[in-house]
Amino acid sequence: MSESNANPSLPVEMNGDALIARLQVKLADETALKSLAQAIDEKAADENSGVRTIVLDLSRVQLLPSLALGLLVQMSNKCRSRQQKLKLAGVTPQVRQVFAITRLDRIFDFVPTVEAALG
């Protein structure tokens, strides 16, 4: 059974004990990521939510500004404090390079696809 939130640019759905958030923009700016974080918090913040893994599908994202990296780090810290795994799926080579340059690739779990994150 799949649930989605009301914002079509930020589909969030449950798949078993995983929450999948698909960022549907080319530029992952502060506004998009704050909306994404809010949508995730609404579904996963409650300890009774059953969410163990949060998968961010970033396959459409082509640009990731530095401020967005900070928001992703905050999101990662929230997930860790809730004992949830955060996985970044479908990260393009140019976006992955931003993580490598900033050495943030060491704190995130990258997977090639959403399906791989669930498997």
C-alpha positions as CSV (number, residue, x, y, z in Angstrom):
1,M,0.0,0.0,0.0
2,S,1.4,3.4,-1.0
3,E,0.7,6.8,0.5
4,S,1.6,10.1,-1.1
5,N,1.6,13.6,0.2
6,A,-0.3,16.4,-1.3
7,N,2.6,18.2,-3.0
8,P,3.1,16.7,-6.5
9,S,6.7,17.9,-6.8
10,L,7.6,16.0,-3.6
11,P,6.0,12.6,-3.8
12,V,6.5,10.7,-0.5
13,E,5.4,7.1,-0.3
14,M,5.7,4.2,2.1
15,N,7.0,0.8,0.9
16,G,7.1,-1.6,3.8
17,D,9.3,0.0,6.5
18,A,10.8,2.4,4.0
19,L,9.8,6.0,3.3
20,I,10.6,7.0,-0.3
21,A,10.9,10.7,-1.2
22,R,11.3,11.6,-4.8
23,L,12.7,15.0,-5.4
24,Q,11.3,16.0,-8.8
25,V,13.4,19.1,-9.5
26,K,16.6,19.8,-11.4
27,L,17.8,22.3,-8.8
28,A,17.7,21.0,-5.2
29,D,17.5,24.4,-3.6
30,E,16.8,25.3,0.0
31,T,13.0,25.6,-0.6
32,A,12.7,22.2,-2.2
33,L,14.8,20.5,0.5
34,K,13.0,22.2,3.4
35,S,9.7,21.0,1.9
36,L,11.1,17.5,1.5
37,A,12.4,17.5,5.1
38,Q,9.0,18.6,6.4
39,A,7.2,15.9,4.3
40,I,9.6,13.3,5.7
41,D,9.2,14.5,9.3
42,E,5.4,14.4,9.0
43,K,5.6,10.7,8.1
44,A,8.7,9.5,10.0
45,A,9.2,11.6,13.1
46,D,6.8,9.6,15.2
47,E,8.6,6.6,16.8
48,N,5.5,4.5,16.1
49,S,5.6,5.3,12.3
50,G,7.5,2.0,11.6
51,V,9.9,3.8,9.3
52,R,13.3,2.3,9.4
53,T,14.8,3.5,6.1
54,I,14.4,6.8,4.3
55,V,15.3,6.8,0.6
56,L,15.8,10.1,-1.2
57,D,15.5,9.6,-4.9
58,L,17.8,12.3,-6.3
59,S,17.9,10.9,-9.9
60,R,16.3,14.1,-11.4
61,V,18.6,16.5,-9.5
62,Q,21.3,18.1,-11.6
63,L,22.4,20.9,-9.3
64,L,22.9,20.9,-5.6
65,P,24.0,24.2,-4.0
66,S,26.1,24.3,-0.9
67,L,23.2,25.3,1.3
68,A,21.3,22.2,0.2
69,L,24.3,20.1,1.4
70,G,23.9,21.5,4.8
71,L,20.2,20.7,4.8
72,L,21.0,17.1,3.8
73,V,23.4,16.8,6.6
74,Q,20.7,18.0,9.0
75,M,18.3,15.5,7.6
76,S,21.0,12.8,8.0
77,N,21.5,13.8,11.6
78,K,17.7,13.7,12.3
79,C,17.5,10.2,10.8
80,R,20.4,9.0,12.8
81,S,18.8,10.4,16.0
82,R,15.6,8.5,15.2
83,Q,17.6,5.3,14.4
84,Q,16.6,5.4,10.8
85,K,18.9,4.8,7.8
86,L,19.1,7.5,5.1
87,K,20.0,6.4,1.6
88,L,20.5,8.7,-1.4
89,A,19.4,6.9,-4.6
90,G,20.2,7.7,-8.2
91,V,22.6,10.5,-7.6
92,T,24.0,11.7,-10.9
93,P,27.8,11.8,-11.4
94,Q,27.9,15.6,-11.3
95,V,26.0,15.8,-8.0
96,R,28.1,12.9,-6.6
97,Q,31.2,15.0,-7.4
98,V,29.9,17.8,-5.2
99,F,29.6,15.3,-2.3
100,A,33.2,14.0,-3.0
101,I,34.7,17.5,-3.2
102,T,33.1,18.4,0.1
103,R,34.0,15.0,1.6
104,L,30.4,14.5,2.5
105,D,30.4,11.3,0.5
106,R,31.8,9.7,3.6
107,I,28.7,10.3,5.7
108,F,26.0,9.4,3.2
109,D,24.9,6.0,1.9
110,F,24.7,6.1,-1.9
111,V,22.7,3.5,-3.8
112,P,22.2,3.3,-7.6
113,T,18.4,3.1,-7.5
114,V,15.4,3.2,-5.2
115,E,14.9,-0.5,-5.8
116,A,18.5,-1.2,-4.7
117,A,17.9,0.8,-1.5
118,L,14.8,-1.3,-0.8
119,G,16.5,-4.6,-1.5
